[in-house]
Amino acid sequence: MKLIMAIVQDKDSNRLANEFIDANIRATKLSSTGGFLKAGNSTFIIGIEDERVEEALALIKETCQSRSQYVTTPVTLDISLDGQVPYPVEVEVGGATVFVMPVEGFHQY
């Protein structure tokens, strides 16, 4: 048995949750925040049999594609930097960060 923790962008989370339901993969979804953009994420926690790990990873990969997005740079409050105006920057967002860990024990009560 393995434990999968997948951190995905909120924009992809509902679609991924539906894919897990269709594939009969039980997942717990937690709201999380972090990363470079401090944007909303969802963390899926999945306990899964070893032989189904690749199936779950394929669903995550297909559903959570990375894409480009423009964001505005933060305004600096440092007065010594005259003329600093926020400007849009293209960054890559989306995709998924996935951890697969061995499970020593599993109990369901």
Phi and psi in degrees as a GROMACS rama.xvg file:
@    title "Ramachandran Plot"
@    xaxis  label "Phi"
@    yaxis  label "Psi"
@TYPE xy
-126.624  158.028  LYS-2
-114.346  122.879  LEU-3
-107.457  128.515  ILE-4
-117.092  118.022  MET-5
-121.082  122.12  ALA-6
-103.633  118.36  ILE-7
-129.071  159.005  VAL-8
-69.6335  143.431  GLN-9
-51.6753  -34.5352  ASP-10
-58.9685  -29.3755  LYS-11
-97.2575  -11.0104  ASP-12
-67.3923  -41.5306  SER-13
-66.6859  -40.4993  ASN-14
-63.9127  -41.1201  ARG-15
-66.0132  -41.2377  LEU-16
-59.019  -41.5928  ALA-17
-65.8868  -37.8274  ASN-18
-63.2235  -41.3465  GLU-19
-62.6673  -41.8904  PHE-20
-62.3114  -46.6173  ILE-21
-60.7712  -32.7782  ASP-22
-90.8507  4.11666  ALA-23
58.4403  42.9076  ASN-24
-108.11  119.878  ILE-25
-82.4944  125.812  ARG-26
-138.107  146.006  ALA-27
-105.179  130.785  THR-28
-108.948  126.358  LYS-29
-118.538  141.624  LEU-30
-78.3982  139.793  SER-31
-147.103  161.689  SER-32
-135.588  146.203  THR-33
161.384  -171.388  GLY-34
86.0501  -179.159  GLY-35
-56.6367  -42.0308  PHE-36
-90.4684  -2.83369  LEU-37
50.3265  40.8921  LYS-38
-94.0984  163.78  ALA-39
-68.6556  135.238  GLY-40
-128.668  169.03  ASN-41
-127.464  137.231  SER-42
-110.356  120.915  THR-43
-97.7858  131.644  PHE-44
-114.017  122.822  ILE-45
-131.249  124.403  ILE-46
-96.4169  123.334  GLY-47
-145.392  150.164  ILE-48
-66.6944  148.293  GLU-49
-53.092  -41.2795  ASP-50
-72.5835  -9.67292  GLU-51
-106.306  1.00588  ARG-52
-60.203  -47.418  VAL-53
-62.1188  -35.8292  GLU-54
-62.5049  -45.7665  GLU-55
-64.8038  -42.3603  ALA-56
-63.9068  -37.109  LEU-57
-65.1275  -40.8737  ALA-58
-62.5267  -42.5378  LEU-59
-63.7492  -45.9058  ILE-60
-63.4453  -41.7479  LYS-61
-69.5666  -34.9037  GLU-62
-87.1591  -31.7422  THR-63
-110.43  76.3457  CYS-64
-84.6696  142.94  GLN-65
-78.6342  153.491  SER-66
-151.38  163.113  ARG-67
-90.3323  145.901  SER-68
-148.591  145.914  GLN-69
-94.2599  132.924  TYR-70
-128.544  155.261  VAL-71
-92.3277  134.284  THR-72
-66.1337  148.184  THR-73
-68.1039  149.184  PRO-74
-77.2514  133.221  VAL-75
-93.113  142.152  THR-76
-98.4526  11.3841  LEU-77
-79.9949  112.979  ASP-78
-67.0009  -25.1282  ILE-79
-67.1939  -16.872  SER-80
-98.5633  77.3183  LEU-81
-63.2172  142.34  ASP-82
76.8827  11.0059  GLY-83
-72.4011  109.864  GLN-84
-116.016  134.818  VAL-85
-60.9  142.404  PRO-86
-140.081  151.83  TYR-87
-71.7431  142.043  PRO-88
-129.878  137.234  VAL-89
-84.4525  126.253  GLU-90
-130.525  159.298  VAL-91
-93.6287  127.348  GLU-92
-126.404  172.527  VAL-93
84.8726  -157.159  GLY-94
76.7392  -160.395  GLY-95
-151.819  147.319  ALA-96
-110.45  120.627  THR-97
-125.603  133.176  VAL-98
-116.06  133.481  PHE-99
-119.82  120.471  VAL-100
-126.361  146.591  MET-101
-70.1519  148.041  PRO-102
-111.199  123.868  VAL-103
-78.3462  -33.9371  GLU-104
-150.575  150.817  GLY-105
-137.702  128.316  PHE-106
-134.529  133.606  HIS-107
-127.45  119.426  GLN-108
